[in-house]
Amino acid sequence: MKVGVSTIEFYVRNVRTRLPFKYGKAVLTSTPILHVRMEVHDGEGHSSVGYSADCLPPKWFDKDPEKDFKRNVEDLLLAANCGMKSYLEVGKEPTFFFDLWLKGYSKTIERSGTHLLNGLTGSFGSSLMERALLDGFSKLQGTHLFDSLKKRALRIQPERVHSRLNNWNFSDSLPETPLGQIAVRQTVGLADPIRDSDIPKEEALNDGLSQSIEAWARDFGIRYFKIKVTNDLSVDIPRLLAIAQTLDAVAPSDYKISLDGNETFKSVDQLEKWNRKVHAEDDLKGLLERVLYIEQPIDRLSAFDASVASHLKEAKDLPPVIIDESDDSLGTFNMAADYGYRGVSFKNCKGAIKGLLNKMLVDSLNVSGEREFFLTGEDLMNTSVVPVQQDLAMASILGLSHVERNGHHYCHGLDHLSKNEIDDCIARHPNLYEPFGESGRLKIQDGFLDVSSLHTQGFGSVMEPDFDFMTPLGEWRFEDLEG
């Protein structure tokens, strides 16, 4: 079936965090959530509406110190506008999905480049469009995304993007069925209290949700954690010691961790030196044995220097190193694998189709290579409804058994939604959400989320967002974030 794009509209919802979210040099206390409403058609009188949404955070897509939060948001909105123009242009006449996506992606990157937006920012504009398109296309077919993939309705041709996948069977990278549950990997942010006792009395929220990492592990059975590190041993060692003592006391005995370097290292040598120092701490040995990988330790500007490539392949004592922020184009992971990186993060904000293509690359490399490659699921404060459901749906298709989640920690349940949306969440996805006072929240049981209801229609089985509870983009002002 072919698909065309009729209209695209933008709406914004402001969300304030219950806790400051600190990553790298950025601290997030409020963020706009940009929603996309896309009407699609098949050229034969049938139409449907697809949705997508994502937060617009500071200092992740672009860490230019000259750009403040407002400028970061303006750039992301500009990228979304580039995506809208590009997908309307290439989708004017119905065409096969993969052709539309590949042309739409290329035109979005080209268009955003004329505005001097970097690759990560430009790809965000395309990712918003492709997610809404995936949702609308699957609804147009009367089915859900995984079914569309299994039936090859999207006509994905991986060899058109990666010659390495010339003879790869697309079906080999799809599971028989999507995962029914996914473990939460709790973010341990740089500003997060580790123990209950770390929370000053005047800063205790007492809002019904866990505030410390100790409480999340104890009360919700969380068994995976993502720990941010700073490349400052005077900060990292005592913090890691406190985390180790806390998790050993309250977390399930089989808990695992990932480390997030947040681009704070300039070279592999620097990373190795840091790694030797933390391993020299006897009381950290148990924690460090649980490390699955370290995410994006090297600054994105240095991550692909020739010296990094040679040193990373020879660094035997490091945990597997993956890229995240460096993953700014369709071909980045293919190159990163040759440099010695062992994996790449999946985030819907970088592209759902890109995630599928990277999964195929991982599988292909693992067939022929001596080292094991892998895909991970990371988060940029995905919140309900649309962002978190579509991200979890894609993660379950990719077979990611645990993914970083932090929206449930930094936001207060479903308070940012309208009453109708809250009721819809709980009624349509009773295993994913649960009532919480007069609101609702994600239902984390024994450290897991039940995502089995996310494959019934479209992409992520999202209901129609309450656009009356949002602001049309043309009327939204950045200054309203603090209102």
RODO-2510 file (C-alpha; in nm, 4 decimals, decimal comma):
residues 483
     n   res          X          Y          Z
     1     m     0,0000     0,0000     0,0000
     2     k     0,1152     0,3520    -0,0789
     3     v     0,0757     0,6460     0,1562
     4     g     0,0634     1,0227     0,1140
     5     v     0,0706     1,3100     0,3630
     6     s    -0,2217     1,5554     0,3646
     7     t    -0,1686     1,7856     0,6637
     8     i     0,0680     1,8282     0,9586
     9     e    -0,0087     2,0311     1,2719
    10     f     0,1959     2,1098     1,5840
    11     y     0,0772     2,1500     1,9428
    12     v     0,2747     2,2114     2,2631
    13     r     0,2256     2,0982     2,6207
    14     n     0,4441     2,2367     2,9006
    15     v     0,5655     2,0006     3,1725
    16     r     0,7345     2,0978     3,4974
    17     t     0,9556     1,8435     3,6693
    18     r     0,9124     1,7468     4,0335
    19     l     1,2920     1,7157     4,0609
    20     p     1,5705     1,8881     3,8671
    21     f     1,7081     1,6601     3,5941
    22     k     2,0835     1,7163     3,5681
    23     y     2,2769     1,5632     3,2785
    24     g     2,6204     1,6897     3,1791
    25     k     2,6126     2,0665     3,2283
    26     a     2,2360     2,0941     3,1758
    27     v     1,9696     2,1116     3,4461
    28     l     1,6096     2,0633     3,3374
    29     t     1,3217     2,1891     3,5530
    30     s     1,0578     2,2337     3,2827
    31     t     1,0251     2,1339     2,9207
    32     p     0,7849     2,1735     2,6305
    33     i     0,6465     1,8546     2,4761
    34     l     0,5921     1,9026     2,1026
    35     h     0,3046     1,6992     1,9560
    36     v     0,2527     1,6211     1,5876
    37     r    -0,0830     1,5505     1,4255
    38     m    -0,0408     1,4128     1,0721
    39     e    -0,3233     1,3187     0,8377
    40     v    -0,2277     1,0540     0,5813
    41     h    -0,4148     0,8929     0,2918
    42     d    -0,3785     0,6133     0,0370
    43     g    -0,4942     0,8108    -0,2678
    44     e    -0,8056     0,5952    -0,2939
    45     g    -1,0341     0,7793    -0,0554
    46     h    -0,9085     0,6314     0,2728
    47     s    -0,7363     0,8397     0,5403
    48     s    -0,6167     0,8187     0,8987
    49     v    -0,4402     1,0351     1,1553
    50     g    -0,1008     0,9574     1,3073
    51     y     0,0592     1,1105     1,6159
    52     s     0,4060     1,1595     1,7585
    53     a     0,5535     1,3702     2,0371
    54     d     0,8797     1,4445     2,2168
    55     c     1,0312     1,6784     2,4711
    56     l     1,2535     1,9679     2,3629
    57     p     1,5428     1,9596     2,6110
    58     p     1,8472     2,1857     2,6451
    59     k     2,2084     2,0829     2,5822
    60     w     2,1606     1,7357     2,4419
    61     f     2,1054     1,7708     2,0689
    62     d     2,3408     2,0682     2,0586
    63     k     2,5914     2,1506     2,3347
    64     d     2,7136     2,4755     2,1826
    65     p     2,7899     2,6869     2,4946
    66     e     2,6753     2,9983     2,3088
    67     k     2,3203     2,8614     2,2841
    68     d     2,0861     2,8883     2,5828
    69     f     1,7750     2,6785     2,6510
    70     k     1,5528     2,9095     2,4467
    71     r     1,7840     2,8876     2,1459
    72     n     1,7992     2,5067     2,1788
    73     v     1,4194     2,4921     2,1720
    74     e     1,4035     2,7297     1,8751
    75     d     1,6469     2,5063     1,6859
    76     l     1,4448     2,1926     1,7603
    77     l     1,1251     2,3650     1,6485
    78     l     1,3040     2,4782     1,3336
    79     a     1,4100     2,1175     1,2702
    80     a     1,0497     2,0037     1,3159
    81     n     0,9383     2,2676     1,0678
    82     c     1,2029     2,1457     0,8208
    83     g     1,0657     1,7961     0,8687
    84     m     0,7090     1,9107     0,8118
    85     k     0,7942     2,0899     0,4861
    86     s     1,0008     1,7970     0,3613
    87     y     0,7457     1,5245     0,4347
    88     l     0,4594     1,7299     0,2909
    89     e     0,6691     1,7820    -0,0203
    90     v     0,7721     1,4196    -0,0780
    91     g     0,4359     1,2874     0,0434
    92     k     0,2287     1,5049    -0,1878
    93     e     0,1493     1,1976    -0,3967
    94     p     0,1109     0,8535    -0,2355
    95     t     0,4269     0,6447    -0,2485
    96     f     0,5678     0,3417    -0,0700
    97     f     0,6535     0,4084     0,2935
    98     f     1,0283     0,3429     0,2757
    99     d     1,0688     0,5652    -0,0308
   100     l     0,8763     0,8441     0,1402
   101     w     1,0789     0,8096     0,4603
   102     l     1,4191     0,7979     0,2894
   103     k     1,3428     1,1021     0,0749
   104     g     1,1796     1,2835     0,3665
   105     y     1,4771     1,2150     0,5918
   106     s     1,7281     1,3299     0,3287
   107     k     1,5381     1,6482     0,2511
   108     t     1,4956     1,7275     0,6208
   109     i     1,8701     1,6932     0,6829
   110     e     1,9449     1,9033     0,3752
   111     r     1,6930     2,1697     0,4743
   112     s     1,8055     2,1871     0,8368
   113     g     2,1657     2,2107     0,7200
   114     t     2,0876     2,5355     0,5400
   115     h     1,9924     2,6719     0,8846
   116     l     2,3250     2,5467     1,0282
   117     l     2,1538     2,2878     1,2482
   118     n     2,3724     1,9907     1,3379
   119     g     2,2921     1,6366     1,2256
   120     l     2,1406     1,5265     1,5566
   121     t     1,9033     1,8240     1,5600
   122     g     1,8102     1,7793     1,1951
   123     s     1,7379     1,4091     1,2392
   124     f     1,5058     1,4970     1,5287
   125     g     1,2868     1,6878     1,2826
   126     s     1,2642     1,3825     1,0592
   127     s     1,2053     1,1447     1,3511
   128     l     0,8929     1,3326     1,4589
   129     m     0,7527     1,3029     1,1075
   130     e     0,8403     0,9359     1,0603
   131     r     0,6828     0,8351     1,3926
   132     a     0,3556     1,0074     1,3046
   133     l     0,3779     0,8522     0,9580
   134     l     0,4348     0,5032     1,1034
   135     d     0,1325     0,5522     1,3286
   136     g    -0,0921     0,6813     1,0505
   137     f     0,0248     0,4223     0,7967
   138     s    -0,0416     0,1278     1,0281
   139     k    -0,3853     0,2653     1,1182
   140     l    -0,4583     0,3098     0,7484
   141     q    -0,3883    -0,0605     0,7110
   142     g    -0,6123    -0,1379     1,0057
   143     t    -0,3289    -0,2894     1,2054
   144     h    -0,0308    -0,2082     1,4285
   145     l     0,3338    -0,1358     1,3531
   146     f     0,4753    -0,4793     1,4351
   147     d     0,2215    -0,6433     1,2052
   148     s     0,3144    -0,3952     0,9298
   149     l     0,6800    -0,4907     0,9750
   150     k     0,6172    -0,8656     0,9742
   151     k     0,4097    -0,8371     0,6570
   152     r     0,6812    -0,6190     0,4976
   153     a     0,4190    -0,3534     0,4293
   154     l     0,6784    -0,0801     0,4916
   155     r     0,8962    -0,2227     0,2122
   156     i     1,2137    -0,1530     0,4087
   157     q     1,5233    -0,2038     0,1951
   158     p     1,8209    -0,1865     0,4343
   159     e     2,0799    -0,2231     0,1570
   160     r     1,9792     0,1203     0,0246
   161     v     2,1217     0,2679     0,3454
   162     h     2,3940     0,0172     0,4398
   163     s     2,5771    -0,1846     0,1757
   164     r     2,6846    -0,4118     0,4620
   165     l     2,3229    -0,5325     0,4709
   166     n     2,3126    -0,6251     0,1023
   167     n     2,2234    -0,9879     0,1656
   168     w     2,0653    -0,9462     0,5058
   169     n     1,7169    -1,0917     0,5569
   170     f     1,5118    -0,8194     0,7264
   171     s     1,2933    -1,0803     0,9003
   172     d     1,5976    -1,2229     1,0814
   173     s     1,6117    -0,9064     1,2913
   174     l     1,2476    -0,9216     1,4001
   175     p     1,1256    -1,1331     1,6919
   176     e     0,8370    -1,3762     1,6559
   177     t     0,6409    -1,1461     1,8853
   178     p     0,7348    -0,8198     2,0593
   179     l     0,8472    -0,8410     2,4197
   180     g     0,5549    -0,8379     2,6615
   181     q     0,7471    -0,6759     2,9445
   182     i     1,0519    -0,4538     2,9719
   183     a     1,2604    -0,3841     3,2804
   184     v     1,3058    -0,0245     3,3917
   185     r     1,6652     0,0990     3,4045
   186     q     1,6394     0,3813     3,6561
   187     t     1,8390     0,6962     3,5876
   188     v     2,0679     0,8022     3,8716
   189     g     2,1084     1,1676     3,7816
   190     l     2,3850     1,3873     3,9158
   191     a     2,1414     1,5837     4,1319
   192     d     1,9363     1,2844     4,2480
   193     p     1,9359     1,1916     4,6175
   194     i     2,0785     0,8429     4,6592
   195     r     1,9476     0,7578     5,0070
   196     d     1,6370     0,8757     5,1858
   197     s     1,8684     1,0311     5,4436
   198     d     2,0275     1,2482     5,1714
   199     i     1,7071     1,4503     5,1371
   200     p     1,7020     1,7611     5,3582
   201     k     1,3734     1,7912     5,5436
   202     e     1,2877     2,1138     5,3639
   203     e     1,3452     1,9464     5,0240
   204     a     1,1357     1,6365     5,0881
   205     l     0,8562     1,6350     4,8309
   206     n     0,6182     1,4037     5,0168
   207     d     0,4157     1,3809     4,6969
   208     g     0,3432     1,0095     4,7066
   209     l     0,6281     0,9101     4,4745
   210     s     0,9749     0,7846     4,5583
   211     q     1,2367     1,0577     4,5668
   212     s     1,5632     0,8744     4,6337
   213     i     1,7231     0,5950     4,4340
   214     e     1,7065     0,3859     4,7509
   215     a     1,3273     0,4230     4,7576
   216     w     1,2792     0,3343     4,3898
   217     a     1,4874     0,0187     4,4323
   218     r     1,3228    -0,0779     4,7601
   219     d     0,9608     0,0030     4,6775
   220     f     0,9434    -0,0869     4,3071
   221     g     1,1979    -0,3677     4,2733
   222     i     1,4092    -0,1794     4,0180
   223     r     1,7045    -0,3996     3,9173
   224     y     1,8742    -0,1952     3,6430
   225     f     2,0307     0,1467     3,6974
   226     k     2,2006     0,4022     3,4746
   227     i     2,4576     0,6006     3,6713
   228     k     2,5849     0,9334     3,5429
   229     v     2,9571     0,9971     3,6004
   230     t     3,1543     1,3197     3,5677
   231     n     3,5236     1,2336     3,5049
   232     d     3,5955     1,4037     3,8368
   233     l     3,7213     1,1334     4,0722
   234     s     3,6628     1,3504     4,3779
   235     v     3,2937     1,3478     4,2858
   236     d     3,2574     1,0072     4,1228
   237     i     3,4279     0,7807     4,3774
   238     p     3,2330     0,8857     4,6896
   239     r     2,9120     0,8950     4,4865
   240     l     2,9683     0,5467     4,3426
   241     l     3,0529     0,4169     4,6903
   242     a     2,7252     0,5554     4,8257
   243     i     2,5321     0,4048     4,5349
   244     a     2,7012     0,0658     4,5814
   245     q     2,6244     0,0556     4,9534
   246     t     2,2649     0,1574     4,8918
   247     l     2,1895    -0,0842     4,6091
   248     d     2,3615    -0,3747     4,7843
   249     a     2,1288    -0,3146     5,0777
   250     v     1,7922    -0,2722     4,9019
   251     a     1,8066    -0,3685     4,5323
   252     p     1,7407    -0,7218     4,4010
   253     s     2,0569    -0,9297     4,4324
   254     d     2,0959    -0,9605     4,0542
   255     y     2,0928    -0,5865     3,9844
   256     k     2,2987    -0,4485     3,6944
   257     i     2,4177    -0,1005     3,5987
   258     s     2,5266     0,1037     3,3011
   259     l     2,7494     0,4101     3,3251
   260     d     2,6855     0,7305     3,1317
   261     g     2,9955     0,9394     3,0672
   262     n     2,7943     1,2253     2,9138
   263     e     3,0887     1,3253     2,6899
   264     t     3,3040     1,4282     2,9861
   265     f     3,6174     1,2445     2,8657
   266     k     3,8441     1,3816     2,5924
   267     s     4,0295     1,0609     2,5080
   268     v     4,0400     0,6866     2,5648
   269     d     4,3574     0,7367     2,7704
   270     q     4,1667     0,9657     3,0042
   271     l     3,8840     0,7122     3,0296
   272     e     4,1290     0,4287     3,1039
   273     k     4,2964     0,6337     3,3769
   274     w     3,9578     0,7040     3,5370
   275     n     3,8645     0,3368     3,5082
   276     r     4,1871     0,2241     3,6786
   277     k     4,1317     0,4682     3,9652
   278     v     3,7754     0,3568     4,0380
   279     h     3,8749    -0,0103     4,0115
   280     a     4,1471     0,0526     4,2695
   281     e     3,8738     0,1115     4,5278
   282     d     3,8138    -0,2253     4,6960
   283     d     3,4633    -0,1268     4,8028
   284     l     3,3664    -0,0605     4,4404
   285     k     3,4691    -0,3974     4,3000
   286     g     3,1245    -0,5503     4,3491
   287     l     2,9471    -0,2598     4,1802
   288     l     3,1895    -0,2449     3,8888
   289     e     3,1444    -0,6171     3,8206
   290     r     2,7807    -0,5344     3,7454
   291     v     2,8609    -0,2783     3,4725
   292     l     2,7080    -0,3756     3,1377
   293     y     2,8605    -0,0916     2,9334
   294     i     2,9609     0,2737     2,9422
   295     e     2,7650     0,5135     2,7261
   296     q     2,9237     0,7985     2,5267
   297     p     3,2203     0,8747     2,7533
   298     i     3,4144     1,0547     2,4779
   299     d     3,3135     1,4037     2,3713
   300     r     3,1207     1,3850     2,0433
   301     l     3,3791     1,6082     1,8726
   302     s     3,6587     1,3633     1,9591
   303     a     3,4719     1,0319     1,9506
   304     f     3,5881     0,9439     1,5990
   305     d     3,9446     1,0741     1,6070
   306     a     4,1944     0,8252     1,4641
   307     s     4,3637     0,7960     1,8035
   308     v     4,0341     0,6951     1,9628
   309     a     3,9897     0,4149     1,7116
   310     s     4,3301     0,2587     1,7710
   311     h     4,3171     0,2929     2,1501
   312     l     3,9590     0,1742     2,1936
   313     k     4,0201    -0,1535     2,0131
   314     e     4,3215    -0,2185     2,2366
   315     a     4,1562    -0,1168     2,5650
   316     k     4,1024    -0,4598     2,7201
   317     d     4,0108    -0,3488     3,0719
   318     l     3,7260    -0,1158     2,9794
   319     p     3,3637    -0,2273     2,9771
   320     p     3,2032    -0,2187     2,6308
   321     v     3,1775     0,1413     2,5090
   322     i     2,8760     0,2600     2,3095
   323     i     2,7838     0,5818     2,1309
   324     d     2,4802     0,7979     2,1995
   325     e     2,5214     1,1686     2,1197
   326     s     2,7733     1,0886     1,8451
   327     d     2,5042     0,8961     1,6577
   328     d     2,4056     1,1896     1,4366
   329     s     2,3517     1,0267     1,0959
   330     l     2,2248     0,7035     0,9423
   331     g     2,5784     0,5754     0,8894
   332     t     2,7343     0,6644     1,2241
   333     f     2,7083     0,3279     1,3980
   334     n     2,8426     0,1462     1,0934
   335     m     3,1530     0,3640     1,1245
   336     a     3,1611     0,3409     1,5056
   337     a     3,1767    -0,0388     1,4913
   338     d     3,4938    -0,0154     1,2839
   339     y     3,6399     0,2250     1,5414
   340     g     3,6007    -0,0198     1,8293
   341     y     3,2672     0,0887     1,9749
   342     r     3,0536    -0,2093     2,0708
   343     g     2,7067    -0,0653     2,0519
   344     v     2,4713     0,2236     1,9939
   345     s     2,1754     0,3633     2,1818
   346     f     1,8229     0,3485     2,0507
   347     k     1,6073     0,6544     2,1093
   348     n     1,2957     0,7358     1,9105
   349     c     1,4160     1,0967     1,8941
   350     k     1,7034     0,9758     1,6735
   351     g     1,4689     0,7803     1,4471
   352     a     1,2595     0,4648     1,4707
   353     i     1,3614     0,3370     1,1263
   354     k     1,7231     0,4161     1,2108
   355     g     1,6798     0,2001     1,5207
   356     l     1,5595    -0,0883     1,3045
   357     l     1,8504    -0,0437     1,0644
   358     n     2,0983    -0,0357     1,3543
   359     k     1,9429    -0,3558     1,4930
   360     m     2,0078    -0,5208     1,1560
   361     l     2,3670    -0,3941     1,1612
   362     v     2,4167    -0,5360     1,5108
   363     d     2,2782    -0,8738     1,4069
   364     s     2,4867    -0,8772     1,0892
   365     l     2,8067    -0,7856     1,2747
   366     n     2,7429    -1,0538     1,5353
   367     v     2,7181    -1,3231     1,2688
   368     s     3,0589    -1,2491     1,1240
   369     g     3,2562    -1,0682     1,3959
   370     e     3,4740    -1,1756     1,6870
   371     r     3,3298    -0,9159     1,9240
   372     e     2,9708    -0,8942     2,0424
   373     f     2,7775    -0,5842     1,9370
   374     f     2,4506    -0,4689     2,0887
   375     l     2,1745    -0,2101     2,0917
   376     t     2,0637    -0,0363     2,4114
   377     g     1,7518     0,1581     2,5047
   378     e     1,8143     0,5041     2,6483
   379     d     1,5784     0,7854     2,7438
   380     l     1,5564     1,1613     2,7282
   381     m     1,2754     1,2038     2,9830
   382     n     1,0043     1,0339     2,7807
   383     t     0,6676     1,1181     2,9309
   384     s     0,3211     0,9785     2,8820
   385     v     0,1304     0,9408     2,6647
   386     v     0,2680     0,9487     2,3111
   387     p     0,6468     0,9640     2,3716
   388     v     0,6685     0,6859     2,6290
   389     q     0,4241     0,4484     2,4562
   390     q     0,5866     0,4769     2,1146
   391     d     0,9353     0,4431     2,2624
   392     l     0,8399     0,1338     2,4630
   393     a     0,6611    -0,0165     2,1626
   394     m     0,9722     0,0234     1,9479
   395     a     1,1975    -0,1092     2,2253
   396     s     0,9836    -0,4223     2,2536
   397     i     1,0060    -0,4761     1,8753
   398     l     1,3846    -0,4361     1,8933
   399     g     1,4009    -0,6929     2,1728
   400     l     1,5446    -0,4560     2,4347
   401     s     1,4849    -0,6346     2,7644
   402     h     1,5631    -0,3265     2,9731
   403     v     1,5531     0,0426     2,8853
   404     e     1,6426     0,3589     3,0684
   405     r     1,3286     0,5283     3,1992
   406     n     1,3228     0,8504     3,3951
   407     g     1,0022     1,0391     3,3127
   408     h     0,8232     0,8596     3,5989
   409     h     1,0929     0,9863     3,8375
   410     y     1,1288     1,3468     3,7258
   411     c     0,7587     1,4105     3,6496
   412     h     0,4676     1,3642     3,8881
   413     g     0,2743     1,0775     3,7384
   414     l     0,0266     1,1783     3,4679
   415     d    -0,0444     1,5215     3,6170
   416     h     0,0539     1,6954     3,2922
   417     l    -0,2354     1,5270     3,1091
   418     s    -0,6019     1,6222     3,0950
   419     k    -0,8589     1,4256     3,2972
   420     n    -0,9838     1,2594     2,9770
   421     e    -0,6317     1,1489     2,8831
   422     i    -0,5636     1,0104     3,2308
   423     d    -0,8867     0,8108     3,2248
   424     d    -0,8088     0,6831     2,8731
   425     c    -0,4584     0,5717     2,9753
   426     i    -0,5857     0,3657     3,2670
   427     a    -0,8854     0,2246     3,0773
   428     r    -0,6971     0,1265     2,7601
   429     h    -0,3683     0,0211     2,9183
   430     p    -0,4525    -0,1034     3,2697
   431     n    -0,1324    -0,3094     3,2865
   432     l     0,0902    -0,0135     3,1940
   433     y    -0,0762     0,2592     3,4028
   434     e    -0,2481     0,2621     3,7398
   435     p    -0,4591     0,5141     3,9334
   436     f    -0,2577     0,7458     4,1551
   437     g    -0,4702     0,9732     4,3706
   438     e    -0,6803     1,1782     4,1301
   439     s    -0,4248     1,1170     3,8569
   440     g    -0,2311     0,8132     3,7331
   441     r     0,1226     0,6848     3,6907
   442     l     0,3275     0,4162     3,5182
   443     k     0,2671     0,0787     3,6786
   444     i     0,6107    -0,0558     3,7705
   445     q     0,5859    -0,4041     3,9212
   446     d     0,8940    -0,5852     4,0471
   447     g     1,1030    -0,3524     3,8285
   448     f     0,9130    -0,4227     3,5053
   449     l     0,6609    -0,2515     3,2785
   450     d     0,3919    -0,4578     3,1057
   451     v     0,3977    -0,3336     2,7446
   452     s     0,1771    -0,6032     2,5925
   453     s    -0,1064    -0,3591     2,5171
   454     l     0,1103    -0,1373     2,2947
   455     h     0,0650    -0,3500     1,9828
   456     t    -0,3061    -0,3273     1,9070
   457     q    -0,3250    -0,0346     1,6656
   458     g    -0,0899     0,2093     1,4974
   459     f     0,2442     0,2857     1,6604
   460     g     0,2299     0,2389     2,0361
   461     s    -0,1504     0,2128     2,0523
   462     v    -0,1716     0,5800     2,1431
   463     m    -0,5125     0,7362     2,1854
   464     e    -0,5929     1,0748     2,0331
   465     p    -0,4156     1,3391     2,2426
   466     d    -0,6345     1,6064     2,4004
   467     f    -0,5277     1,8965     2,1812
   468     d    -0,7747     2,1243     2,3622
   469     f    -0,5448     2,0819     2,6635
   470     m    -0,2452     2,2060     2,4615
   471     t    -0,1380     2,5228     2,2828
   472     p    -0,1132     2,5414     1,9029
   473     l     0,2536     2,5999     1,8229
   474     g     0,1779     2,9350     1,6580
   475     e     0,0400     3,0641     1,9895
   476     w     0,3008     2,9103     2,2208
   477     r     0,5754     3,1212     2,3832
   478     f     0,8921     2,9954     2,5475
   479     e     0,8275     3,2299     2,8408
   480     d     0,5133     3,0282     2,9226
   481     l     0,7361     2,7448     3,0478
   482     e     0,7871     2,9229     3,3772
   483     g     0,4217     3,0180     3,4100
***
